[in-house]
Protein backbone atom coordinates (compact mmCIF):
# COMPACT_ATOMS: atom_id res chain seq x y z
CA UNK A 1 0.00 0.00 0.00
CA UNK A 2 1.19 3.48 -0.67
CA UNK A 3 -0.08 6.76 0.67
CA UNK A 4 -0.13 9.41 -2.03
CA UNK A 5 -0.18 12.99 -0.76
CA UNK A 6 -2.19 15.46 -2.82
CA UNK A 7 -1.64 19.19 -2.66
CA UNK A 8 -4.11 21.22 -0.64
CA UNK A 9 -3.31 20.91 3.05
CA UNK A 10 -6.79 19.73 4.12
CA UNK A 11 -7.52 16.82 6.47
CA UNK A 12 -8.24 14.43 3.59
CA UNK A 13 -5.07 15.01 1.59
CA UNK A 14 -3.91 11.39 1.75
CA UNK A 15 -5.27 8.67 -0.47
CA UNK A 16 -4.66 4.95 -0.01
CA UNK A 17 -3.35 3.13 -3.08
CA UNK A 18 -2.01 -0.41 -3.40
CA UNK A 19 1.78 -0.84 -3.72
CA UNK A 20 4.32 -2.23 -1.24
CA UNK A 21 4.08 -4.08 2.06
CA UNK A 22 6.47 -1.72 3.86
CA UNK A 23 4.08 1.18 3.21
CA UNK A 24 1.30 -0.79 4.93
CA UNK A 25 3.44 -1.05 8.04
CA UNK A 26 4.28 2.68 8.19
CA UNK A 27 2.63 3.66 11.49
CA UNK A 28 3.00 7.40 10.96
CA UNK A 29 1.08 7.30 7.69
CA UNK A 30 -1.66 5.20 9.31
CA UNK A 31 -1.87 7.64 12.24
CA UNK A 32 -2.09 10.60 9.88
CA UNK A 33 -4.97 9.08 7.94
CA UNK A 34 -6.82 7.92 11.04
CA UNK A 35 -6.53 11.47 12.40
CA UNK A 36 -7.95 12.75 9.11
CA UNK A 37 -11.00 10.49 9.50
CA UNK A 38 -11.47 11.34 13.18
CA UNK A 39 -11.33 15.05 12.47
CA UNK A 40 -13.85 15.07 9.62
CA UNK A 41 -16.26 17.98 9.80
CA UNK A 42 -19.32 15.84 10.39
CA UNK A 43 -21.42 14.54 13.26
CA UNK A 44 -19.77 11.56 15.01
CA UNK A 45 -22.86 9.47 14.33
CA UNK A 46 -22.63 10.24 10.62
CA UNK A 47 -18.96 9.21 10.51
CA UNK A 48 -19.60 6.06 12.57
CA UNK A 49 -22.64 5.06 10.50
CA UNK A 50 -20.59 5.23 7.31
CA UNK A 51 -17.90 3.04 8.82
CA UNK A 52 -20.43 0.54 10.19
CA UNK A 53 -22.17 0.09 6.82
CA UNK A 54 -18.78 -0.34 5.15
CA UNK A 55 -17.76 -2.95 7.72
CA UNK A 56 -21.01 -4.84 7.11
CA UNK A 57 -20.32 -4.78 3.36
CA UNK A 58 -16.76 -6.04 3.94
CA UNK A 59 -18.18 -9.24 5.43
CA UNK A 60 -20.22 -10.12 2.33
CA UNK A 61 -18.80 -12.74 -0.04
CA UNK A 62 -18.91 -10.30 -3.01
CA UNK A 63 -15.18 -9.59 -2.87
CA UNK A 64 -14.67 -7.69 -6.09
CA UNK A 65 -17.67 -5.46 -5.37
CA UNK A 66 -16.98 -4.22 -1.83
CA UNK A 67 -15.79 -0.74 -2.82
CA UNK A 68 -18.55 -0.31 -5.41
CA UNK A 69 -21.19 -1.47 -2.92
CA UNK A 70 -19.79 0.89 -0.25
CA UNK A 71 -19.92 3.89 -2.59
CA UNK A 72 -23.45 2.99 -3.69
CA UNK A 73 -24.61 2.56 -0.07
CA UNK A 74 -23.00 5.86 0.90
CA UNK A 75 -24.90 7.68 -1.83
CA UNK A 76 -28.21 5.87 -1.28
CA UNK A 77 -28.21 6.28 2.51
CA UNK A 78 -26.37 9.64 2.50
CA UNK A 79 -23.50 8.31 4.59
CA UNK A 80 -19.97 9.57 4.88
CA UNK A 81 -18.33 8.23 1.73
CA UNK A 82 -14.78 8.13 3.05
CA UNK A 83 -15.64 6.13 6.16
CA UNK A 84 -18.00 3.83 4.25
CA UNK A 85 -15.28 2.89 1.76
CA UNK A 86 -12.74 2.59 4.58
CA UNK A 87 -15.06 0.19 6.40
CA UNK A 88 -15.43 -1.89 3.23
CA UNK A 89 -11.66 -2.48 3.34
CA UNK A 90 -11.72 -3.95 6.86
CA UNK A 91 -11.90 -7.53 5.62
CA UNK A 92 -8.40 -8.01 4.21
CA UNK A 93 -6.79 -10.97 2.43
CA UNK A 94 -5.43 -12.00 5.85
CA UNK A 95 -8.88 -12.16 7.44
CA UNK A 96 -11.14 -13.28 4.60
CA UNK A 97 -10.62 -17.04 4.97
CA UNK A 98 -11.18 -17.16 8.75
CA UNK A 99 -14.25 -14.93 8.39
CA UNK A 100 -15.66 -17.09 5.60
CA UNK A 101 -15.06 -20.26 7.65
CA UNK A 102 -16.73 -18.75 10.74
CA UNK A 103 -19.61 -17.45 8.60
CA UNK A 104 -20.09 -20.84 7.03
CA UNK A 105 -20.19 -22.58 10.41
CA UNK A 106 -22.58 -19.97 11.84
CA UNK A 107 -24.80 -20.19 8.75
CA UNK A 108 -25.04 -23.97 9.09
CA UNK A 109 -25.96 -23.69 12.77
CA UNK A 110 -28.67 -21.09 12.06
CA UNK A 111 -30.06 -23.26 9.24
CA UNK A 112 -30.15 -26.27 11.58
CA UNK A 113 -27.71 -28.27 9.47
CA UNK A 114 -25.09 -30.59 10.96
CA UNK A 115 -21.52 -29.28 11.22
CA UNK A 116 -19.43 -29.78 8.11
CA UNK A 117 -15.97 -28.69 6.99
CA UNK A 118 -15.88 -25.72 4.66
CA UNK A 119 -14.04 -26.68 1.46
CA UNK A 120 -13.62 -24.28 -1.43
CA UNK A 121 -11.24 -23.95 -4.35
CA UNK A 122 -11.07 -20.16 -4.49
CA UNK A 123 -12.73 -16.90 -3.49
CA UNK A 124 -14.47 -16.36 -6.80
CA UNK A 125 -18.25 -16.54 -6.56
CA UNK A 126 -18.37 -19.61 -8.85
CA UNK A 127 -16.45 -21.55 -6.16
CA UNK A 128 -18.66 -20.28 -3.31
CA UNK A 129 -22.02 -20.52 -5.13
CA UNK A 130 -22.83 -23.99 -3.79
CA UNK A 131 -22.63 -22.59 -0.23
CA UNK A 132 -24.50 -19.36 -1.06
CA UNK A 133 -27.43 -19.57 1.38
CA UNK A 134 -25.26 -20.68 4.29
CA UNK A 135 -22.62 -18.02 3.59
CA UNK A 136 -25.16 -15.22 3.15
CA UNK A 137 -26.77 -16.01 6.51
CA UNK A 138 -23.44 -16.35 8.29
CA UNK A 139 -21.78 -13.30 6.74
CA UNK A 140 -24.89 -11.20 7.38
CA UNK A 141 -24.96 -12.10 11.07
CA UNK A 142 -21.22 -11.67 11.59
CA UNK A 143 -21.22 -8.50 9.50
CA UNK A 144 -24.09 -7.04 11.52
CA UNK A 145 -22.32 -7.79 14.80
CA UNK A 146 -19.07 -6.29 13.47
CA UNK A 147 -20.98 -3.22 12.22
CA UNK A 148 -22.50 -2.63 15.67
CA UNK A 149 -19.07 -2.89 17.32
CA UNK A 150 -17.44 -0.66 14.72
CA UNK A 151 -20.20 1.97 15.07
CA UNK A 152 -19.77 2.18 18.83
CA UNK A 153 -15.98 2.17 18.64
CA UNK A 154 -15.81 4.78 15.86
CA UNK A 155 -18.32 7.07 17.59
CA UNK A 156 -16.37 6.86 20.84
CA UNK A 157 -13.03 7.46 19.08
CA UNK A 158 -14.33 10.51 17.19
CA UNK A 159 -15.76 12.09 20.35
CA UNK A 160 -12.63 11.27 22.37
CA UNK A 161 -10.30 12.58 19.65
CA UNK A 162 -12.28 15.81 19.31
CA UNK A 163 -12.21 16.51 23.04
CA UNK A 164 -8.40 16.63 22.88
CA UNK A 165 -8.45 19.54 20.40
CA UNK A 166 -10.07 22.78 21.60
CA UNK A 167 -11.53 23.74 18.21
CA UNK A 168 -12.83 20.26 17.50
CA UNK A 169 -14.15 19.97 21.07
CA UNK A 170 -16.31 23.07 20.60
CA UNK A 171 -17.62 21.69 17.32
CA UNK A 172 -18.31 18.28 18.88
CA UNK A 173 -20.17 19.82 21.83
CA UNK A 174 -22.34 21.90 19.50
CA UNK A 175 -23.10 18.86 17.33
CA UNK A 176 -24.00 16.81 20.40
CA UNK A 177 -26.42 19.51 21.60
CA UNK A 178 -28.08 19.95 18.23
CA UNK A 179 -27.90 16.28 17.29
CA UNK A 180 -26.87 16.95 13.71
CA UNK A 181 -24.20 18.50 11.56
CA UNK A 182 -23.68 22.22 11.81
CA UNK A 183 -23.40 24.28 8.66
C-alpha positions as CSV (number, residue, x, y, z in Angstrom):
1,X,0.0,0.0,0.0
2,X,1.2,3.5,-0.7
3,X,-0.1,6.8,0.7
4,X,-0.1,9.4,-2.0
5,X,-0.2,13.0,-0.8
6,X,-2.2,15.5,-2.8
7,X,-1.6,19.2,-2.7
8,X,-4.1,21.2,-0.6
9,X,-3.3,20.9,3.0
10,X,-6.8,19.7,4.1
11,X,-7.5,16.8,6.5
12,X,-8.2,14.4,3.6
13,X,-5.1,15.0,1.6
14,X,-3.9,11.4,1.7
15,X,-5.3,8.7,-0.5
16,X,-4.7,4.9,0.0
17,X,-3.3,3.1,-3.1
18,X,-2.0,-0.4,-3.4
19,X,1.8,-0.8,-3.7
20,X,4.3,-2.2,-1.2
21,X,4.1,-4.1,2.1
22,X,6.5,-1.7,3.9
23,X,4.1,1.2,3.2
24,X,1.3,-0.8,4.9
25,X,3.4,-1.1,8.0
26,X,4.3,2.7,8.2
27,X,2.6,3.7,11.5
28,X,3.0,7.4,11.0
29,X,1.1,7.3,7.7
30,X,-1.7,5.2,9.3
31,X,-1.9,7.6,12.2
32,X,-2.1,10.6,9.9
33,X,-5.0,9.1,7.9
34,X,-6.8,7.9,11.0
35,X,-6.5,11.5,12.4
36,X,-8.0,12.8,9.1
37,X,-11.0,10.5,9.5
38,X,-11.5,11.3,13.2
39,X,-11.3,15.1,12.5
40,X,-13.8,15.1,9.6
41,X,-16.3,18.0,9.8
42,X,-19.3,15.8,10.4
43,X,-21.4,14.5,13.3
44,X,-19.8,11.6,15.0
45,X,-22.9,9.5,14.3
46,X,-22.6,10.2,10.6
47,X,-19.0,9.2,10.5
48,X,-19.6,6.1,12.6
49,X,-22.6,5.1,10.5
50,X,-20.6,5.2,7.3
51,X,-17.9,3.0,8.8
52,X,-20.4,0.5,10.2
53,X,-22.2,0.1,6.8
54,X,-18.8,-0.3,5.2
55,X,-17.8,-3.0,7.7
56,X,-21.0,-4.8,7.1
57,X,-20.3,-4.8,3.4
58,X,-16.8,-6.0,3.9
59,X,-18.2,-9.2,5.4
60,X,-20.2,-10.1,2.3
61,X,-18.8,-12.7,0.0
62,X,-18.9,-10.3,-3.0
63,X,-15.2,-9.6,-2.9
64,X,-14.7,-7.7,-6.1
65,X,-17.7,-5.5,-5.4
66,X,-17.0,-4.2,-1.8
67,X,-15.8,-0.7,-2.8
68,X,-18.6,-0.3,-5.4
69,X,-21.2,-1.5,-2.9
70,X,-19.8,0.9,-0.3
71,X,-19.9,3.9,-2.6
72,X,-23.5,3.0,-3.7
73,X,-24.6,2.6,-0.1
74,X,-23.0,5.9,0.9
75,X,-24.9,7.7,-1.8
76,X,-28.2,5.9,-1.3
77,X,-28.2,6.3,2.5
78,X,-26.4,9.6,2.5
79,X,-23.5,8.3,4.6
80,X,-20.0,9.6,4.9
81,X,-18.3,8.2,1.7
82,X,-14.8,8.1,3.1
83,X,-15.6,6.1,6.2
84,X,-18.0,3.8,4.2
85,X,-15.3,2.9,1.8
86,X,-12.7,2.6,4.6
87,X,-15.1,0.2,6.4
88,X,-15.4,-1.9,3.2
89,X,-11.7,-2.5,3.3
90,X,-11.7,-4.0,6.9
91,X,-11.9,-7.5,5.6
92,X,-8.4,-8.0,4.2
93,X,-6.8,-11.0,2.4
94,X,-5.4,-12.0,5.9
95,X,-8.9,-12.2,7.4
96,X,-11.1,-13.3,4.6
97,X,-10.6,-17.0,5.0
98,X,-11.2,-17.2,8.8
99,X,-14.2,-14.9,8.4
100,X,-15.7,-17.1,5.6
101,X,-15.1,-20.3,7.6
102,X,-16.7,-18.7,10.7
103,X,-19.6,-17.4,8.6
104,X,-20.1,-20.8,7.0
105,X,-20.2,-22.6,10.4
106,X,-22.6,-20.0,11.8
107,X,-24.8,-20.2,8.8
108,X,-25.0,-24.0,9.1
109,X,-26.0,-23.7,12.8
110,X,-28.7,-21.1,12.1
111,X,-30.1,-23.3,9.2
112,X,-30.2,-26.3,11.6
113,X,-27.7,-28.3,9.5
114,X,-25.1,-30.6,11.0
115,X,-21.5,-29.3,11.2
116,X,-19.4,-29.8,8.1
117,X,-16.0,-28.7,7.0
118,X,-15.9,-25.7,4.7
119,X,-14.0,-26.7,1.5
120,X,-13.6,-24.3,-1.4
121,X,-11.2,-23.9,-4.3
122,X,-11.1,-20.2,-4.5
123,X,-12.7,-16.9,-3.5
124,X,-14.5,-16.4,-6.8
125,X,-18.3,-16.5,-6.6
126,X,-18.4,-19.6,-8.8
127,X,-16.4,-21.5,-6.2
128,X,-18.7,-20.3,-3.3
129,X,-22.0,-20.5,-5.1
130,X,-22.8,-24.0,-3.8
131,X,-22.6,-22.6,-0.2
132,X,-24.5,-19.4,-1.1
133,X,-27.4,-19.6,1.4
134,X,-25.3,-20.7,4.3
135,X,-22.6,-18.0,3.6
136,X,-25.2,-15.2,3.1
137,X,-26.8,-16.0,6.5
138,X,-23.4,-16.4,8.3
139,X,-21.8,-13.3,6.7
140,X,-24.9,-11.2,7.4
141,X,-25.0,-12.1,11.1
142,X,-21.2,-11.7,11.6
143,X,-21.2,-8.5,9.5
144,X,-24.1,-7.0,11.5
145,X,-22.3,-7.8,14.8
146,X,-19.1,-6.3,13.5
147,X,-21.0,-3.2,12.2
148,X,-22.5,-2.6,15.7
149,X,-19.1,-2.9,17.3
150,X,-17.4,-0.7,14.7
151,X,-20.2,2.0,15.1
152,X,-19.8,2.2,18.8
153,X,-16.0,2.2,18.6
154,X,-15.8,4.8,15.9
155,X,-18.3,7.1,17.6
156,X,-16.4,6.9,20.8
157,X,-13.0,7.5,19.1
158,X,-14.3,10.5,17.2
159,X,-15.8,12.1,20.3
160,X,-12.6,11.3,22.4
161,X,-10.3,12.6,19.7
162,X,-12.3,15.8,19.3
163,X,-12.2,16.5,23.0
164,X,-8.4,16.6,22.9
165,X,-8.5,19.5,20.4
166,X,-10.1,22.8,21.6
167,X,-11.5,23.7,18.2
168,X,-12.8,20.3,17.5
169,X,-14.1,20.0,21.1
170,X,-16.3,23.1,20.6
171,X,-17.6,21.7,17.3
172,X,-18.3,18.3,18.9
173,X,-20.2,19.8,21.8
174,X,-22.3,21.9,19.5
175,X,-23.1,18.9,17.3
176,X,-24.0,16.8,20.4
177,X,-26.4,19.5,21.6
178,X,-28.1,19.9,18.2
179,X,-27.9,16.3,17.3
180,X,-26.9,17.0,13.7
181,X,-24.2,18.5,11.6
182,X,-23.7,22.2,11.8
183,X,-23.4,24.3,8.7
